[in-house]
Amino acid sequence: MYKILNISNYDGDLKKFEYNHSNMTKFLENYNLDGFEIIQFNQWKEEQIPKDILKGLHLRFYPTWIDFYRGDMDKLLSKTESQENISMLYGGNHKNVMIDYYKSELRTAKEMGVEYVVFHVCHVDLHEALTYEFSYSDEEIIDEAANLINEIFNGEEEYKFSLLLENLWWPGLKLKNKENMRSIIEKINYDKVGFMLDTGHMINTNIDIKDKDEAVEYIIETIDELYEMKKYIKGIHLNYSLSGDYVKKFIESQKKIKSKYEFKELFKNIYNHISKIDYHDPFEHERVNELIESLDIKYLVYELLAPTLEELEDKIKRQDKWIK
């Protein structure tokens, strides 16, 4: 099993290592880490983060994509308010811009030589992220995600890496329903498909969880009930986010607001809202190992958020205390 750390090529992450990949390599060695899982903010350059320290690539996530993918522009315009906003979100006005972007990421993954790529199976409109009143079911999103993935992988390129589908707390793949898991694997025309369990995301699917004891119990019980589908979980994004009280209070506050936010105001402020739901702390609990050992995973990813290198080191040390 590889122990991996998340990273991006955003300037803030590169600055932590003084823009020096030798510092990155030394950092990995100091904490017995086998490499990085990277997410791109800009096109990856090997001189910034060399491919020999990369194990995985986290593909871009379009939170609101189904209407755009289906070409339902009237519906999309009713949510985004203008063609300008559509172009801002997707880089164009046809689904091919999204498909082409994903294809470019797969080519980058091939160039990197990574062992896996991660894809979020989820859809949420920005207003739905505030109200938790959703327009699409898990099954609808899973079906359309399979269609999208098949278009992305359709072509002359051949890939050796695995495609790991990640759970979120919004509609889509939550890794709580074995039939949905089986359905998407069967519908995707790629033979190296599995799942990436994000522990923080799974906790966020239950807003009644009150503490770490309840959180780890919930995850272990949920995974145990997947039975034979557990074998397809190939990696864990290990982190902790407990946001039930915040979400409940926020939903109640939205019910008192009579007018909707304008799209640009909502888009500007949504990140702050999401960061309070999904804040990526270490998962500090004695039963974390029990969870890890219950699965035959190859990739254990410390997916942590920290603004400085010192805070990142602190979070890694805190997480290490609970990992055998």
C-alpha positions as CSV (number, residue, x, y, z in Angstrom):
1,M,0.0,0.0,0.0
2,Y,1.3,3.4,-1.0
3,K,1.0,6.4,1.4
4,I,0.4,9.5,-0.7
5,L,-0.2,13.2,-0.1
6,N,-2.4,15.5,-2.1
7,I,-0.8,18.5,-3.9
8,S,-1.7,21.0,-6.6
9,N,0.3,23.1,-9.0
10,Y,-1.4,26.2,-7.7
11,D,1.1,28.9,-6.9
12,G,0.3,28.6,-3.1
13,D,1.2,24.9,-3.0
14,L,4.4,25.4,-5.1
15,K,5.4,28.3,-2.8
16,K,5.3,26.0,0.3
17,F,8.2,24.1,-1.2
18,E,10.0,27.3,-2.4
19,Y,9.3,26.3,-6.0
20,N,11.9,23.6,-5.7
21,H,11.1,20.0,-6.5
22,S,14.1,18.8,-4.5
23,N,12.4,20.2,-1.4
24,M,9.3,18.2,-2.4
25,T,11.3,15.0,-2.7
26,K,13.0,15.6,0.7
27,F,9.6,16.3,2.2
28,L,8.2,13.0,1.0
29,E,11.2,11.2,2.4
30,N,10.9,12.9,5.8
31,Y,7.3,11.7,6.2
32,N,7.7,8.3,4.6
33,L,5.4,9.2,1.8
34,D,5.5,7.4,-1.5
35,G,4.5,10.3,-3.7
36,F,1.8,12.9,-4.5
37,E,-1.7,12.9,-6.0
38,I,-1.9,16.1,-8.0
39,I,-4.8,18.3,-9.1
40,Q,-4.1,20.8,-11.9
41,F,-4.9,24.4,-11.6
42,N,-2.7,25.1,-14.6
43,Q,-1.2,22.8,-17.2
44,W,1.3,20.5,-15.4
45,K,5.0,21.1,-16.0
46,E,7.6,18.5,-15.1
47,E,10.1,21.2,-14.0
48,Q,7.6,22.2,-11.3
49,I,6.6,18.8,-10.1
50,P,8.5,15.9,-11.6
51,K,6.6,12.8,-12.7
52,D,8.7,10.4,-10.7
53,I,7.1,11.7,-7.5
54,L,3.5,11.5,-8.9
55,K,1.2,8.5,-8.2
56,G,-2.2,9.9,-9.2
57,L,-4.0,12.7,-11.0
58,H,-7.2,14.1,-9.6
59,L,-9.3,15.2,-12.6
60,R,-11.1,18.5,-12.6
61,F,-14.6,18.6,-11.1
62,Y,-17.5,20.5,-12.8
63,P,-20.1,20.6,-10.0
64,T,-22.9,21.7,-12.3
65,W,-22.6,19.9,-15.6
66,I,-25.6,17.8,-16.6
67,D,-27.7,20.5,-18.3
68,F,-24.6,21.6,-20.2
69,Y,-23.7,18.1,-21.2
70,R,-27.2,17.4,-22.4
71,G,-27.3,20.7,-24.4
72,D,-30.3,22.0,-22.4
73,M,-29.2,25.6,-22.7
74,D,-32.6,27.1,-21.8
75,K,-32.5,25.2,-18.5
76,L,-28.8,26.2,-18.0
77,L,-29.5,29.8,-18.7
78,S,-32.3,29.9,-16.1
79,K,-29.7,28.9,-13.5
80,T,-26.6,30.9,-14.8
81,E,-28.4,34.0,-16.1
82,S,-26.3,34.6,-19.1
83,Q,-24.2,33.1,-21.9
84,E,-21.2,35.0,-20.4
85,N,-21.6,33.0,-17.2
86,I,-21.9,29.8,-19.2
87,S,-18.6,30.5,-21.0
88,M,-17.0,31.4,-17.7
89,L,-18.0,28.1,-16.2
90,Y,-17.2,25.8,-19.1
91,G,-15.0,27.7,-21.5
92,G,-17.5,27.5,-24.3
93,N,-21.2,26.7,-25.1
94,H,-21.0,23.0,-26.3
95,K,-20.3,19.9,-24.3
96,N,-17.3,19.2,-26.5
97,V,-15.3,21.8,-24.6
98,M,-15.7,19.8,-21.4
99,I,-15.0,16.5,-23.1
100,D,-11.9,17.9,-24.8
101,Y,-10.6,19.2,-21.5
102,Y,-11.0,15.8,-19.9
103,K,-9.3,14.1,-22.8
104,S,-6.4,16.6,-22.4
105,E,-6.1,15.6,-18.7
106,L,-6.0,11.9,-19.6
107,R,-3.2,12.7,-22.1
108,T,-1.4,14.5,-19.3
109,A,-1.9,11.6,-16.9
110,K,-0.4,9.3,-19.5
111,E,2.6,11.7,-19.9
112,M,3.0,11.8,-16.1
113,G,2.9,8.0,-15.9
114,V,0.6,8.0,-12.9
115,E,-1.1,4.8,-11.7
116,Y,-4.6,6.2,-11.4
117,V,-6.9,9.2,-12.1
118,V,-9.7,10.3,-9.8
119,F,-13.1,11.4,-11.1
120,H,-16.0,12.9,-9.0
121,V,-19.4,11.4,-9.8
122,C,-21.7,14.2,-8.7
123,H,-23.9,17.0,-9.8
124,V,-25.2,20.0,-7.8
125,D,-26.5,23.4,-8.9
126,L,-25.1,26.3,-7.0
127,H,-28.4,27.1,-5.4
128,E,-28.9,23.5,-4.5
129,A,-25.6,23.5,-2.6
130,L,-27.3,26.1,-0.3
131,T,-30.8,24.6,0.1
132,Y,-30.1,20.9,-0.3
133,E,-33.2,20.7,-2.5
134,F,-31.8,18.7,-5.4
135,S,-33.2,18.3,-8.9
136,Y,-31.4,15.1,-10.0
137,S,-31.4,11.7,-8.4
138,D,-28.3,9.6,-7.7
139,E,-29.2,7.2,-10.4
140,E,-29.7,9.9,-13.1
141,I,-26.3,11.4,-12.3
142,I,-24.6,8.0,-12.3
143,D,-26.1,7.2,-15.7
144,E,-25.0,10.5,-17.2
145,A,-21.6,10.3,-15.6
146,A,-21.1,6.9,-17.3
147,N,-22.1,8.4,-20.6
148,L,-19.6,11.3,-20.1
149,I,-16.8,9.0,-19.1
150,N,-17.3,6.8,-22.1
151,E,-17.1,9.8,-24.4
152,I,-13.9,10.9,-22.6
153,F,-12.2,7.5,-22.9
154,N,-13.5,6.9,-26.5
155,G,-10.6,7.4,-28.9
156,E,-7.3,6.1,-30.2
157,E,-5.4,6.6,-27.0
158,E,-4.7,3.6,-24.8
159,Y,-4.2,4.1,-21.0
160,K,-2.6,1.9,-18.4
161,F,-3.8,3.8,-15.3
162,S,-6.9,3.0,-13.2
163,L,-10.0,5.2,-13.2
164,L,-11.1,5.6,-9.5
165,L,-14.5,7.1,-9.0
166,E,-14.9,9.3,-5.9
167,N,-17.9,9.8,-3.6
168,L,-19.3,13.1,-2.6
169,W,-22.1,14.1,-0.2
170,W,-24.3,15.7,-2.9
171,P,-26.3,13.6,-5.4
172,G,-24.4,11.1,-7.4
173,L,-22.0,8.4,-6.2
174,K,-22.0,8.3,-2.4
175,L,-20.6,4.7,-2.0
176,K,-23.7,3.9,0.2
177,N,-25.6,1.9,-2.4
178,K,-24.0,-1.2,-3.9
179,E,-26.4,-1.4,-6.8
180,N,-25.4,2.1,-7.9
181,M,-21.8,1.1,-7.6
182,R,-22.3,-2.0,-9.7
183,S,-24.4,0.0,-12.2
184,I,-21.7,2.5,-13.0
185,I,-18.9,0.0,-13.3
186,E,-21.0,-2.1,-15.7
187,K,-21.9,1.0,-17.8
188,I,-18.3,2.3,-18.2
189,N,-16.4,1.0,-21.2
190,Y,-13.0,0.8,-19.5
191,D,-11.7,-2.3,-17.8
192,K,-9.7,-0.6,-15.0
193,V,-12.4,1.0,-12.9
194,G,-12.7,1.2,-9.2
195,F,-13.6,3.6,-6.4
196,M,-11.8,6.1,-4.2
197,L,-13.4,6.4,-0.8
198,D,-13.3,9.9,0.6
199,T,-13.9,9.6,4.4
200,G,-14.7,13.3,4.9
201,H,-17.3,13.2,2.1
202,M,-18.9,10.1,3.5
203,I,-19.3,11.7,6.9
204,N,-20.9,14.7,5.2
205,T,-23.7,12.5,3.8
206,N,-25.1,12.2,7.3
207,I,-25.7,15.6,8.9
208,D,-26.8,13.9,12.2
209,I,-23.3,12.7,13.0
210,K,-22.1,14.5,16.2
211,D,-18.5,13.4,16.8
212,K,-15.6,11.3,15.6
213,D,-16.9,8.1,17.3
214,E,-20.1,8.3,15.4
215,A,-18.3,9.3,12.2
216,V,-16.0,6.3,12.2
217,E,-18.7,3.9,13.2
218,Y,-20.9,5.3,10.4
219,I,-18.2,4.8,7.7
220,I,-17.3,1.2,8.9
221,E,-20.9,0.1,9.0
222,T,-21.7,1.7,5.6
223,I,-18.7,0.1,3.9
224,D,-19.5,-3.3,5.5
225,E,-22.9,-3.3,4.0
226,L,-21.5,-3.0,0.5
227,Y,-20.5,-6.7,0.7
228,E,-18.9,-7.8,-2.6
229,M,-18.6,-4.3,-4.0
230,K,-16.0,-3.4,-1.3
231,K,-13.4,-5.1,-3.4
232,Y,-13.6,-2.3,-6.0
233,I,-12.5,0.3,-3.4
234,K,-8.8,0.7,-4.4
235,G,-8.0,3.9,-2.5
236,I,-8.9,6.1,0.4
237,H,-8.8,9.9,0.6
238,L,-8.3,10.0,4.4
239,N,-9.5,13.2,6.0
240,Y,-12.1,14.4,8.5
241,S,-14.9,17.0,8.1
242,L,-17.8,17.2,10.5
243,S,-20.3,19.8,9.3
244,G,-23.8,18.5,10.2
245,D,-24.7,21.3,12.7
246,Y,-23.4,24.0,10.3
247,V,-25.4,22.5,7.4
248,K,-28.6,22.3,9.4
249,K,-28.3,25.9,10.5
250,F,-27.4,27.1,7.0
251,I,-30.4,25.3,5.4
252,E,-32.7,26.9,8.0
253,S,-31.2,30.3,7.3
254,Q,-31.9,29.9,3.5
255,K,-35.6,29.2,4.2
256,K,-35.8,32.7,5.7
257,I,-34.3,34.4,2.6
258,K,-37.0,35.3,0.1
259,S,-34.9,36.3,-2.8
260,K,-32.3,34.2,-4.5
261,Y,-28.7,35.3,-4.9
262,E,-27.5,36.6,-8.2
263,F,-25.4,34.1,-10.0
264,K,-22.1,36.0,-9.8
265,E,-22.6,36.8,-6.1
266,L,-23.3,33.1,-5.5
267,F,-20.3,31.9,-7.5
268,K,-18.1,34.3,-5.6
269,N,-19.1,33.1,-2.2
270,I,-19.8,29.4,-2.7
271,Y,-16.2,28.4,-2.0
272,N,-16.4,29.7,1.6
273,H,-19.6,27.7,2.1
274,I,-18.0,24.5,0.8
275,S,-14.9,25.0,2.9
276,K,-17.0,25.0,6.0
277,I,-18.6,21.7,5.0
278,D,-15.5,19.9,3.7
279,Y,-12.4,21.2,5.5
280,H,-10.0,18.3,5.4
281,D,-8.5,17.8,8.8
282,P,-6.7,14.6,9.9
283,F,-9.0,11.8,10.9
284,E,-7.7,11.2,14.4
285,H,-9.4,8.1,15.8
286,E,-8.2,4.7,17.0
287,R,-10.6,2.9,14.6
288,V,-9.1,4.4,11.5
289,N,-6.8,1.5,11.1
290,E,-9.8,-0.9,11.4
291,L,-11.4,0.9,8.4
292,I,-8.2,0.7,6.3
293,E,-7.6,-2.9,7.1
294,S,-11.2,-3.8,6.2
295,L,-10.4,-2.9,2.6
296,D,-7.8,-4.2,0.1
297,I,-6.6,-0.7,-0.9
298,K,-3.5,0.2,-2.8
299,Y,-3.5,4.0,-2.2
300,L,-3.9,5.7,1.1
301,V,-4.0,9.4,0.4
302,Y,-3.6,11.9,3.2
303,E,-5.9,14.5,1.6
304,L,-5.3,17.5,3.9
305,L,-5.7,21.3,3.5
306,A,-3.2,23.6,5.1
307,P,-2.2,27.2,4.1
308,T,1.4,26.8,5.2
309,L,4.0,24.1,5.1
310,E,4.3,24.2,8.9
311,E,0.5,23.5,9.3
312,L,0.7,20.8,6.7
313,E,3.5,19.1,8.6
314,D,1.5,19.3,11.8
315,K,-1.5,17.7,10.1
316,I,0.6,14.9,8.7
317,K,2.1,14.2,12.1
318,R,-1.3,14.2,13.7
319,Q,-2.6,11.7,11.1
320,D,0.5,9.5,11.4
321,K,-0.2,8.9,15.1
322,W,-3.3,6.9,14.2
323,I,-1.8,4.9,11.3
324,K,0.1,1.6,11.9
